[in-house]
């Protein structure tokens, strides 16, 4: 049960980083359900589950309001050389 919760949290974090919000919302929803279940069964402490759920939700809402991931190469640095 503990490893399953870690797997679902990792999947949710990866989908958030990927920027696919519909997939990320579903993955976060599943992870929250698994975390609730593991806390209810006593596998993890309820505060631990609450902290992980809060972290996932902050990451999800924070990623919505940021710019989309940069898909090009970064600009090359300019070098000021004096003659």
C-alpha positions in Angstrom: 0.0 0.0 0.0 2.8 2.4 0.8 4.7 1.8 -2.4 1.4 2.2 -4.4 0.9 5.6 -2.8 4.5 6.6 -3.7 3.9 5.5 -7.3 0.7 7.5 -7.7 2.3 10.6 -6.2 5.2 10.3 -8.5 2.9 9.8 -11.5 1.0 12.9 -10.5 4.1 15.0 -10.1 5.4 13.9 -13.5 2.2 14.7 -15.3 2.2 18.2 -13.6 5.7 18.8 -14.8 4.8 17.7 -18.3 2.1 20.4 -18.4 -0.9 18.1 -19.4 -3.5 19.6 -17.0 -6.3 17.1 -17.8 -4.0 14.2 -17.2 -2.5 15.9 -14.2 -5.9 16.6 -12.6 -6.8 12.9 -12.9 -3.5 11.7 -11.6 -3.7 14.0 -8.6 -7.2 12.9 -7.9 -6.1 9.2 -7.9 -3.1 10.0 -5.7 -5.3 11.8 -3.2 -7.6 8.8 -3.0 -4.7 6.4 -2.5 -3.2 8.6 0.2 -6.5 8.8 2.0 -6.8 5.0 1.9 -3.3 4.4 3.2 -3.9 6.9 6.0 -7.2 5.3 6.9 -5.6 1.9 7.1 -2.8 3.2 9.3 0.0 2.7 6.9 1.0 6.3 7.0 0.1 9.0 9.5 -2.9 11.1 8.6 -0.8 14.3 8.8 1.7 12.8 6.4 -1.1 12.1 3.9 -2.4 15.7 4.4 1.0 17.2 3.8 1.5 15.2 0.6 -2.0 16.0 -0.7 -1.4 19.7 0.0 1.9 19.6 -1.8 0.4 18.0 -4.8 -2.5 20.5 -4.9 0.0 23.5 -4.6 2.1 22.1 -7.5 -1.0 21.6 -9.6 -2.5 25.0 -9.1 0.9 26.7 -9.3 1.7 25.0 -12.7 -1.6 26.3 -14.1 -0.6 29.9 -13.7 2.9 29.7 -15.0 4.1 30.0 -18.5 4.1 26.8 -20.6 7.4 24.9 -20.6 10.1 26.3 -22.8 10.6 24.2 -25.8 13.6 25.7 -27.5 17.2 26.3 -26.8 18.1 29.0 -24.3 19.5 32.2 -25.7 23.2 32.2 -26.1 25.1 34.5 -23.7 26.4 37.7 -25.2 30.1 38.5 -24.8 31.2 42.0 -24.6 34.7 42.2 -26.0 36.6 45.4 -26.3 38.7 45.9 -29.4 
